[in-house]
Amino acid sequence: MLVSTSFAQQNICIDSTNAPEELSLALNPAALNKIAAGSNITNFYNSADTGRTWNHGTIKSPYGVYGDPTLTCDTAGNFYFIHLSSPTDGSWLDRMVCQKSTDGGISWSDGSYAGLNHTKNEDKPGVVVDFSHSQYRNHIYLSWTQFDKYESHIPTDSSHILFSRSEDAGISWSDPIRLDNKGGDCLDGDFTDEGAIPCVGPEGELYDTWGGPNGLVFKKSLDGGKTWSANEKKIASIIGGWDYDVTGIDRCNGLPMMCCDLSNGPYRGTIYVSWSDQRNGSSNTDIWLIRSADKGETWTKPMKINDDNSRRQQFMTWLSIDPVTGYLYSLFYDRREHSGDTTDVYLAVSKDGGNNFHNFRINDRSFVPTANDFFGDYVDVAAYNNIVRPMWMQLNKHRLKMYTAIINPGDLDWMLYTPPGPRTENSNCETARENESVWFTFELERPERINLSVVDAQGKMVYSIYNNKLIKFGKHEYLLDAKSAHISPGAYAYKLETSAGEMYQTLLVY
């Protein structure tokens, strides 16, 4: 079942002057108010208030900066900014560069590098930090495409998927391992091995997937990336290829995204892979998902994430999972409500292991892209403990702008999953730091016994305020001290139970 809703949220313009595209962001699990982001070619951004305000800078490295920003964060709150190289004393795209920030993305190290090779071209990185509680916790895993020569038409030139790891917080990197068996061409298209995305399982299992001449393929490692399964497993077909056209976009691709459920929920360990293709026609691109519950041995048939019947375009997708809740978030561009090239931004959410997705429009203004304005290859969405931040590009009068949406923590969840029955809603979102207090206000028409508590996004009570307490009629206020209540950072809600029903008010603690 899929449910579609118009749910435009407060949109924040992060950058309107630097032609930002190919966006990546990371949330800090140690301090949920802090976010770091990047865009082509040399832009970095940081926020200390969960994305409401942003600072901008230009990242520099002695190894050069040539785009494809890919960001991640470890459990200690260190951000890592992976990108392509263009050193003045080397050769173009000769390595993968990793720059580190220990101050919330305000400043960055000169960087380390992986895969140095002056005769090859290293492109399109994918990165993940191991959040499992295995011996590999906080290892950084990096995979990318190596071209013998980028865009070479020589038949003997090939593309391959390489992998490297860092066990010391990005200081040094292992010698690259080749993952693919077959290889592809160097034309940066359907027959090129590209789009490698690693992810980690709850016991430290390491997975990788990419697209190429054999469709979507998959490999795994059970020893922290030292050795890998002998053969690549084909897990799905990208019908029509991953390199396709969408009108108004200079180029578009359906390369895969992959993530794994690290939560303690019922779908723990499930692997998810999403991509887009044109199996339903060149004017009807769709977003697809497959999943595996047995460490990649078997996979489900593809299911469509976008729920429209419009036969219009959905494209340029990203898939993320909240490692605390196990909720899936798929971000993509969408034209279901328009004719021509008018475009919206949608977020599809699943809280039941990918069985059901609910689609929401999250941009507050539609836009029309043009092929003369380069959009890059990807957008991004990140989530941690119900803090959800998507990031995308929009075009306004030939000016690319970079946006995020302030999705009030729990809003999607409370709207979709609150138990049925009489209830009223207060749409305000109260916000508090751990050491601050926050008010909850309600009114009773007559004296009665009530229950008042703080619950998490699954509806589980984390703090009881009143239990069957007799309260007089009139207006009432309760002052919650998050620190005294021992409520850790995350998204919650006040839950008021009266004879008239239930009332929820979302509460963000960070």
N, C-alpha and C positions, 0 to 999 in steps of 0.2 A: 504494500500500500504506500502511496506517495501523496502528500498533501501540499498544495502550493498556496502561499499567502503573500500578499503585498505587505512588507514589513520594513519600510524604509526607516533607517536609523539616522542619528546625527552623523553626518559625514564631516571628517576633518581633512582639509587640504594640507598635506605635509610639504609639498614642493610644487611650485607653479612656474619656476624660472629656469630650471636646469635640464629641461627635456628628459625627465626621469623615465626609464623603462627597464624591464627585467628586474623586478623588485624582489627583495628577500628580507625577512625579518625573523627575529628570535625573541622569545620571552625569557625572562630570568626566573627560574624556579625558586631561587633563594631570596628574591625581592620582586614580587609580582608587579610592582609599579614601574619597573624599569624594562624598557624595550630598546633594542638596537635594530637598525635596518640599513639597507644599502640599495643603490640603483646604478645602472650604467651611466657613465663608465667609472667615475671616481667619487660618487656621492656616498656619504654616510650620514646617518641620522640617529638621534637618541632622544628618548622621552623618559621622564622620571615621574609621570603621572598617568600611567596606563594608556598613553597615546593621545591625550587631549592637547598637549602642546609639544612641540618638537624643536630641536636644535639641528643645524645642518653644518657639515664640514666636508672637506675634500681629503680623501685618504691618499697617502703617498707611501711608497716603498722603494728601497734601492733596487728591487727586482722588477719595478715597473707595475703599473696597474692597467689592465686592459679589459675590464668588464667581467660579465657573468658572475655578479656577486651572489654568494651563497653563505648565509649566516646560521650559526647555531650557538648554543650556550651549554656549559657544563653545570653540574649540580652545585658547584661552589659559586656560581654567578659570573664566571669568566666568559665573555663573548669571543667568538672566533669568526673572522671575516675571510672567506676563501674566494680567490679570484684568479683571473688569468694574468700572465706576465708579459712585459715588454721592456726588458732591461736595456739600459744604454750600453752596457758592456757585454751583452749576450745576444740572443736571437729571439725573434718574435714568437710568443707562445711556447717558450722552451721549458716551462715548469708550472706547477700549481703553487700559488703563494697563500700562506696562512698568516694573517695578522691578528693579534690578540689584544683584547681590552680587559683590564681589571677594574675599571672605574665606571662601569655602566655604559660603555660605548662612547665616552667623551674623548678619550685619546686611545691611540693604537700603536702597538709595537712596530718596528721595521719589518718584522715577519720572519718566518721560516719557509721552507719550500719542500715539495715532494716531486719526484719524477723528473729531475733535471735531465734534459736531452737536447743538445744544441742542433741536432739534425732532424728532429720531429716537431710536430705541433700538438700541444696539449690543450684540450678544449672541454667545455661543458661539465663542470664538477657537480657532484652530489655528495653531501656530507651528513653524518649523524654522530651524536655522542651517545655512548652506552649508558642508559639510565637504569639498567638492571642492577640487581644486588649480587651479581656474580663477581668473579675475580677480575673481570674486564671492565668494571664500572668506571666511567669517565674516560675510557679509551675513545679516541676520535677516529672515525673511519671515513675514508675519502675514496671515491671512485670517479673516473672520468674517461673521456675518449682520447686516444692517441692516434693522430693522423700521420702516416708516413710523410704526406705533404697535403695540407689543406686544399680542397677543391682540385686535386690532381685528377686528370683524366687518364693517366697511365694505368693500364689494367693490373700491373704488378704492385701498385701502391695500395695499401690497405688501411683500414681503421680497426682499432682494437680497444677493448675495455681494460683499463688498468686499475689497480687497487693499492692503497697504501694506508698505514695506520700510524697513529701517534699514541704512545703509552705514557708520555710525560707532559701532558697539557700543551701540546703543540710546539714544544721546543725542537723535537727531532721527529723524523718520519722514516718508516721502514722502506727498504728497496721495493719498487713497484712489482706487483704480481699481475700477470695477464690472466683475466678471467674468461674471456670468450674463447670458444673453440674454433668457430668458423671464420670470424672476422667479416668485415664489410668493405665497401669501397670508400673513397675519400671525397665524395661529391656532396656530403652534408644533406643527404636525402633518404628516401625509403630504404635504400640498400646499404646505408651506413650504420655501423654499430654506434648507438648514441643514446643519451638520456639515462645513464646509469644512476640509480638511486639506492643507496644502502639503507637498511633499517635493522633494528635490534629486537630480539625476543626477550621474554621475561627471565630466562635462564642464561642470558648472554649469547643466545644464538644470533648469528649474523647472516643476513640475507641481502641479495642484490638482484635487481632486475633492470632490463634495458630493452630498447627496440632495435630492430635491424632486419636483415633479409629473411630471417626465420620467424618474424613476428615478435611477440613478447616472450622473452626467455628469462630464466631464473637460475640462480646458484645459491648455495649456502655454505657456511663454515661453522663448525662447532668448537673451534679452538681460537677464537678471537681474530680470525682472518689470516692465520698462519698457513692453513691448508684449506682447500675448497673442494666441493663435490667435483668429480672427474668430468662430468658432462653437463652442459647447459640443458635445462629442461624447458621445452616450449609450453607455456601456460595459457596462451590465447593468441588469436590472430588479430592483427590490426588491419581490418579489411579496408582495402583501398590505400594502405600505407599510412605512416605517421606524418608524412610531409604532404599537406594538402592546402588548398586555397579556400579562403573565406573573403567575400567581397568587402572592400574597405580596409582590409588588413594586408600590409605589404607581404607578410609571410605568416604562416600559422603551422603549428605542429601538434601532434597527438601523443607525444612521448609520455611514458608512464610515470606515475607517482606511487610510492609504496610506503606503508607504515604498519606497525604491529601494536597490538593492545598489550600494554604493560600494567593495566589496572588490576585490581583484585575482583573485578566483576565477572559475570558469567562467560564473557567472551575473551578472557585473558589468553594471550598467546595466538589469537587469530591474526593472520597476515592479510592485508588488504592491498590490492593493486587497482589503480584507476587510470584511465586514459580516454582519449576521444578519437573517433574515426567517422568515416562517411559511409558506413555499410547501408544506411538508409537513403543514400543519395547525396550528391554534392551540395545541395541546398538545404540539407537536413543533418548537419553534424550533431552527434550526441555524445554524452558523457557516460562511460561504462565502468563497472566495478566487478571484480572477481575476488574471492577470498578463499583462504585455506585454514583449516582448523587442525592440521596435522603436520605442521612445520614444513609446508610446501610440497608434501608428497602428492596430494590431490587438490583439485581446485574446482570451485563452482562454475557453472555456466555464466557468461556475462549477463548482468542486469543493468538496466538503464537508470541512471541517477536522476536526470532531469525528467520531470513528470508531465511535460506538456504534450499535447497532441497537435501542435500547430504545424509540424513539419518545417520548422524554422531552425536557425542556427544556435547551437550551444558550443562553446569552444574555449580554448586556452584555460585549462583547468589546473587546480592544485588540490591535493588531498592531504589532510593532517588529522591526527588523532590526539585527544586529550589523554595523557598518560595516567591521570588520576581517575577520571570518570569513565574512560573508554569510549567517549562520544566521538563520532566521525564528523568531519567538516569538509565539504567539497565546495570550492569556490570556482565560478566560471562566468564568462560573458554569455548573455542570453538575449535573443531577439523574439521571444515568443509573443510579446504584446505589440509588435510593430511590423509594418511592412518596410521593405527596403533595408538599409543598413543601420537604422536606429537601434541602439544597443543599451542594455541594462546589465547590472551585476547581480548575480544570484549566489546565495549560500544555501546549500542543501545539508541538512543535519540528520544524523541517525544516532539513536541511543540504544538500538537493539542489535548491534553487531552487523549493520548493513542490510538487515532484512527490510526495513522501511526507511525511506528518506522523506523529509519534509522540506519543501523548497520555499525560500524567502527572497524577495527582491530587497537588496540592502542599499542600493544607491538612491540618493534623493533627487537626482536629475539625470534623465536619459541623455545620450550623446551620439554623435555620428562620426565614426572614424573614417579616415581617408587613407588610401594606399600610399600617398605621398608622405605621410607622417609615420615613421617607423615605430612600431609598438613593442618590438622585442619579442621574446619567446615565452615569457612566463609571468605569472602573478604569484601571490603567496597568501597563506592563512596559517596562523599559529594559535595553539590553545593550551592552557594549563590550568587545571582546577577551576574550570568554567570561566576563566578569562579568555575571551576569544577576540582576536584581532585579524581581520582580513586586510589585504593591501592590494590595490589595483591602480591602473592608469585610466584616465579619461582624457578626451580631446575637446578643447574649447577654442574655436577660432584658430586652428592650426597650432595650438599650444598644448603640449602634453602636461597633464597635472597628475600628481600622485596623491592617493586618498587612502584613508582608513575609515572604518565605521565604528562608532562607539556603541557597541551592542551591550546594553545594560546587562550585567551578569545575571544569568538566570532568566532573563526575559523570554528567550525562546523556550526554555525548559518549562517555565511556569505556564506559559500560554498553551503549550502542547500537552503537558503531561500531568497537570494538577487533576486530582480525582474529580469526577463529575459530581454535580449536586449544587445546591444553592451556595453562592459565594459572591462576595463583592471584591473589587480589585482597587488597589491604590497603585498607580503606575509610577510613582516616584521611586527613585533608587537612592537609598541612603548610603553614604560612603564614609568609612572611618579607617584610619590607620590603626595598627595593633594597640597603640597606647592612647587612643582617643576614644571618646564616648559618642554615641549617636542616639537620637531621639526616635521613638515610635509613638504616633498619635492615633487615637481611635475614639469613637463616640458610641455610647450605648443609649438606646431609647428607654430602657427600663433596667432596674437592678437584676442581675443574673450571674450565674456561675460561668466562668470562662476558663479556657486554656490559652496560654500565650507562651510561645517557644521560638527558638531559632532552629531552622532546619536546613539541611544541605539540599543540593539540586535533585537528589533522589528522593527527597521527602523525609529523610531520616533525621530525627531530632538530635541536635548537637548541644543544646542548652535549654533547660526548662526555666521559664520565668514565673508563670503562674500555672498551678495545676488544680483545676476545679475550684478556683477562688471566687468567692462572692464579691462582686464589684457593683458599686452604686451607679445609677444612671448619670449621663452627662459625658463631657469630654475628659479624656484621660491621656496622660503621657507617661512613657516609660523611657528611662535613660539607660541604655546598655553600655557597659564598659567592656569592650572586646578583650582587653588584656586580663581583667579580673575574671572574665568568663572563660578564659583559656581557649579562645576561638582563634585558630590559626588562619593565616591569609587565605583568601578564596572567596567564592561567591555563595551567598546564603540567602535566606529570606526569613523575615518575621512571619509566623503563622499564628493568626488569631482565630480561635474556634468559639463561636457563640451559637445561640439557638437559631439565628438567622442564616447561619452557614459559616463559611471560612473566608478570611481575608489574608492576602499575602502582600508583603512589601519587600522588594529585593534589597539586599544588603551586601555591600562589597567591603571586605576587610583586606587591607594590603599594608 
